[in-house]
Amino acid sequence: DVTHVAGNVDPAADIEVINTELALSDLETVERHLQQATKLVRTGDKAALKRQQLFEKLKTQLDQALPVRLLEMDDEEQTILRELHLLTIKPVMYIANVAEDGFEQNRLLDTVCSIAAAENAEVVVISAAIESEIVQLDSEEKAEFLTEMGLEEPGLNRVIRAGYTLLGLQTYFTAGEKEVRAWTVRKGATAPQAAGVIHTDFERGFIKAEVIAYSDYVEFGGESGARDAGRWRQEGKDYLIADGDVVHFRFNV
């Protein structure tokens, strides 16, 4: 067993401490930029006025130890905000570690979920005790164990999936005779942009993408079967990669 540093388990207090520390760090950054913008405004720099107003809004939020991500901002403000690289603008996911029987009717877990809902954050519930048992089992035993515990998949899988969703990421595959690789791209990535993740030459010299949906690839036993079933297709530079696509890029440089 690992003893909590505070001597007791209080997730609300833990979250408050972390949020306060992050807010204080961001506040230091914002105050520095606010001082610079204020000086420019005094010299008659009209462009600096927008920045000053934004930084004052950020300061008010952070003074209350509230994350910047909860503020509504227009496109111009978002552009300015990206320059600051603030910590509290980043999306948040809480991973709640519970006892084996703590997935339901858990007061502490309810507290974390309430805080996350107010922050528009994600919560993934896992049991480290269960996860430690899962890693020691083979595939068949693992499936039986998960069924017994009333779980569909290991907690790690849920953490990864939630992380991808939170960050707006997805995966596509390249599959050859010797190797299958998974590549991570942002949702909304075009075929050339996805190709560029492999190598910049692929994006620069992109010609077309040969695509098979993941479900078709599995159902028809690979590329050959998918081709025979008419599920293989060619896509151009405007194609948006879908999660799980199996892709072969054609390029020329």
C-alpha positions as CSV (number, residue, x, y, z in Angstrom):
1,D,0.0,0.0,0.0
2,V,1.1,3.6,-0.7
3,T,0.2,6.2,1.9
4,H,-1.2,9.5,0.6
5,V,1.2,12.3,1.3
6,A,-1.5,14.3,3.1
7,G,-2.4,11.3,5.3
8,N,-5.9,11.0,3.9
9,V,-7.7,10.5,0.6
10,D,-9.4,13.7,-0.6
11,P,-9.5,14.0,-4.4
12,A,-11.2,17.4,-4.2
13,A,-8.4,18.8,-2.2
14,D,-5.8,17.2,-4.5
15,I,-7.4,18.7,-7.6
16,E,-7.6,22.1,-5.9
17,V,-3.9,22.0,-5.1
18,I,-2.9,21.1,-8.6
19,N,-5.2,23.6,-10.2
20,T,-3.9,26.4,-7.9
21,E,-0.3,25.6,-8.7
22,L,-1.0,25.6,-12.5
23,A,-3.0,28.8,-12.2
24,L,-0.2,30.6,-10.3
25,S,2.3,29.6,-12.9
26,D,0.0,30.9,-15.7
27,L,-0.7,34.1,-13.6
28,E,3.0,34.9,-13.6
29,T,3.1,34.6,-17.4
30,V,0.0,36.6,-17.9
31,E,1.1,39.4,-15.6
32,R,4.3,39.8,-17.4
33,H,2.6,40.1,-20.8
34,L,0.0,42.4,-19.3
35,Q,2.7,44.8,-18.1
36,Q,4.2,44.8,-21.6
37,A,0.9,45.4,-23.3
38,T,0.0,48.2,-20.8
39,K,3.2,50.1,-21.6
40,L,2.5,49.9,-25.3
41,V,-1.1,51.1,-24.9
42,R,0.3,54.2,-23.0
43,T,2.4,55.0,-26.1
44,G,-0.7,55.0,-28.2
45,D,-0.3,51.5,-29.7
46,K,-3.9,50.7,-30.6
47,A,-3.0,47.1,-31.6
48,A,-1.8,46.5,-28.0
49,L,-5.2,47.4,-26.6
50,K,-6.8,44.1,-27.6
51,R,-4.0,42.2,-26.0
52,Q,-4.2,44.3,-22.8
53,Q,-8.0,43.6,-22.5
54,L,-7.4,39.9,-23.0
55,F,-4.6,39.7,-20.5
56,E,-6.8,41.5,-17.9
57,K,-9.6,38.9,-18.5
58,L,-7.1,36.1,-18.1
59,K,-5.7,37.6,-14.9
60,T,-9.2,37.9,-13.4
61,Q,-9.8,34.2,-14.1
62,L,-6.4,33.0,-12.8
63,D,-6.7,35.2,-9.6
64,Q,-9.6,32.9,-8.7
65,A,-7.5,29.8,-9.4
66,L,-9.8,29.0,-12.3
67,P,-8.4,27.5,-15.6
68,V,-8.2,29.6,-18.7
69,R,-9.8,26.8,-20.8
70,L,-13.2,27.7,-19.2
71,L,-13.2,31.2,-20.8
72,E,-15.0,31.9,-24.0
73,M,-12.7,33.6,-26.5
74,D,-13.0,34.8,-30.1
75,D,-10.7,33.7,-32.9
76,E,-8.4,36.7,-32.4
77,E,-8.1,36.1,-28.7
78,Q,-7.3,32.4,-29.4
79,T,-4.5,33.4,-31.7
80,I,-3.0,35.7,-29.1
81,L,-3.5,33.1,-26.4
82,R,-1.5,30.5,-28.3
83,E,1.6,32.7,-27.9
84,L,1.5,32.4,-24.1
85,H,1.7,28.6,-23.9
86,L,-0.4,28.5,-20.8
87,L,-0.8,25.4,-18.8
88,T,-4.5,25.8,-17.8
89,I,-5.6,26.2,-21.4
90,K,-4.7,22.5,-22.0
91,P,-7.5,19.9,-22.0
92,V,-7.7,17.8,-18.8
93,M,-8.4,14.1,-18.1
94,Y,-8.8,12.8,-14.5
95,I,-7.9,9.2,-14.0
96,A,-9.6,7.9,-10.8
97,N,-8.0,4.9,-9.2
98,V,-10.6,3.0,-7.2
99,A,-10.8,-0.3,-5.3
100,E,-11.9,-3.4,-7.1
101,D,-15.4,-2.8,-5.9
102,G,-15.3,0.9,-6.2
103,F,-16.7,1.5,-9.6
104,E,-20.2,2.2,-8.3
105,Q,-21.7,3.9,-5.3
106,N,-18.4,5.6,-4.6
107,R,-18.6,9.0,-2.9
108,L,-15.1,10.0,-3.7
109,L,-15.5,9.1,-7.3
110,D,-18.8,11.1,-7.5
111,T,-16.8,14.1,-6.2
112,V,-14.2,13.7,-9.0
113,C,-17.0,13.4,-11.6
114,S,-18.8,16.5,-10.4
115,I,-15.6,18.6,-10.5
116,A,-14.8,17.2,-14.0
117,A,-18.3,18.0,-15.3
118,A,-17.9,21.6,-14.0
119,E,-14.6,21.9,-15.8
120,N,-15.7,20.2,-19.0
121,A,-13.0,17.6,-18.3
122,E,-12.9,13.8,-18.9
123,V,-12.9,11.1,-16.2
124,V,-11.5,7.6,-16.7
125,V,-12.1,5.2,-13.8
126,I,-9.6,2.3,-13.3
127,S,-8.5,0.0,-10.6
128,A,-4.8,-0.3,-10.3
129,A,-5.3,-3.6,-8.4
130,I,-7.3,-5.1,-11.3
131,E,-4.8,-3.8,-13.9
132,S,-1.9,-5.4,-12.0
133,E,-3.6,-8.7,-12.2
134,I,-4.6,-8.3,-15.9
135,V,-1.0,-7.8,-17.1
136,Q,0.0,-11.2,-15.6
137,L,-2.7,-13.1,-17.6
138,D,-2.6,-14.6,-21.1
139,S,-5.2,-13.5,-23.7
140,E,-7.7,-16.3,-22.8
141,E,-7.4,-15.8,-19.0
142,K,-7.6,-12.0,-19.5
143,A,-10.9,-12.3,-21.3
144,E,-12.4,-14.5,-18.6
145,F,-11.1,-12.3,-15.8
146,L,-12.6,-9.1,-17.4
147,T,-15.9,-10.9,-17.9
148,E,-15.9,-11.9,-14.2
149,M,-15.2,-8.3,-13.2
150,G,-17.9,-7.0,-15.4
151,L,-15.4,-5.0,-17.6
152,E,-15.3,-4.9,-21.4
153,E,-11.6,-4.1,-21.6
154,P,-8.5,-3.2,-19.5
155,G,-8.4,0.3,-18.0
156,L,-5.3,1.2,-20.0
157,N,-7.2,0.8,-23.2
158,R,-9.8,3.3,-21.9
159,V,-7.2,5.7,-20.8
160,I,-5.6,5.7,-24.3
161,R,-8.9,6.1,-26.1
162,A,-10.0,8.9,-23.8
163,G,-6.6,10.6,-24.4
164,Y,-7.0,10.4,-28.1
165,T,-10.5,11.8,-28.0
166,L,-9.4,14.6,-25.7
167,L,-6.6,15.6,-27.9
168,G,-8.5,15.2,-31.2
169,L,-6.3,12.4,-32.5
170,Q,-6.9,9.3,-34.5
171,T,-4.9,6.4,-36.0
172,Y,-4.4,5.1,-39.5
173,F,-2.4,2.0,-40.5
174,T,0.1,1.1,-43.2
175,A,0.3,-2.6,-43.8
176,G,3.0,-4.4,-45.9
177,E,4.1,-8.1,-46.1
178,K,6.8,-7.6,-43.4
179,E,5.3,-4.9,-41.1
180,V,2.2,-3.2,-40.0
181,R,2.5,0.3,-38.5
182,A,0.1,2.6,-36.7
183,W,0.4,6.3,-37.3
184,T,-1.2,9.1,-35.2
185,V,-2.8,12.2,-36.9
186,R,-5.2,14.9,-35.9
187,K,-8.9,14.4,-36.7
188,G,-9.6,16.2,-39.9
189,A,-6.1,15.5,-41.4
190,T,-6.1,15.2,-45.2
191,A,-4.4,12.3,-47.0
192,P,-1.3,14.4,-47.8
193,Q,-1.0,15.6,-44.2
194,A,-1.3,12.0,-43.0
195,A,1.4,10.9,-45.5
196,G,3.6,13.6,-44.2
197,V,3.7,12.0,-40.8
198,I,5.6,9.1,-42.4
199,H,8.0,11.4,-44.3
200,T,7.8,14.9,-45.6
201,D,8.5,13.6,-49.1
202,F,5.3,11.6,-49.0
203,E,3.3,14.8,-48.5
204,R,5.3,17.0,-50.9
205,G,5.0,14.4,-53.7
206,F,1.6,13.1,-52.9
207,I,-0.3,11.6,-55.9
208,K,-3.1,9.5,-54.3
209,A,-4.0,7.3,-51.4
210,E,-5.2,3.7,-51.7
211,V,-7.6,3.2,-48.8
212,I,-9.4,0.3,-47.1
213,A,-11.6,0.9,-44.1
214,Y,-10.4,-1.0,-41.0
215,S,-13.7,-2.9,-40.6
216,D,-13.5,-4.1,-44.3
217,Y,-9.8,-5.0,-43.9
218,V,-10.7,-7.3,-41.0
219,E,-13.9,-8.7,-42.4
220,F,-12.4,-9.7,-45.8
221,G,-9.1,-11.0,-44.5
222,G,-6.7,-8.2,-45.6
223,E,-6.0,-6.2,-48.7
224,S,-6.6,-9.0,-51.3
225,G,-10.0,-9.9,-49.9
226,A,-11.0,-6.3,-49.6
227,R,-10.0,-5.7,-53.2
228,D,-12.0,-8.7,-54.4
229,A,-15.0,-7.4,-52.4
230,G,-14.8,-4.0,-54.0
231,R,-13.8,-2.3,-50.7
232,W,-10.5,-1.0,-51.9
233,R,-10.6,2.6,-53.2
234,Q,-8.4,5.4,-54.4
235,E,-8.6,8.9,-52.8
236,G,-7.1,12.3,-53.7
237,K,-5.5,15.1,-51.8
238,D,-8.8,16.3,-50.3
239,Y,-9.7,13.0,-48.7
240,L,-10.0,13.2,-44.9
241,I,-8.4,10.3,-43.2
242,A,-10.9,8.2,-41.1
243,D,-10.0,6.5,-37.8
244,G,-8.6,3.0,-38.6
245,D,-8.1,3.5,-42.3
246,V,-5.5,1.1,-43.8
247,V,-3.6,3.3,-46.4
248,H,-1.0,2.9,-49.0
249,F,0.3,6.2,-50.4
250,R,1.5,6.8,-53.9
251,F,3.9,9.7,-54.3
252,N,6.6,11.1,-56.6
253,V,9.4,13.5,-55.8
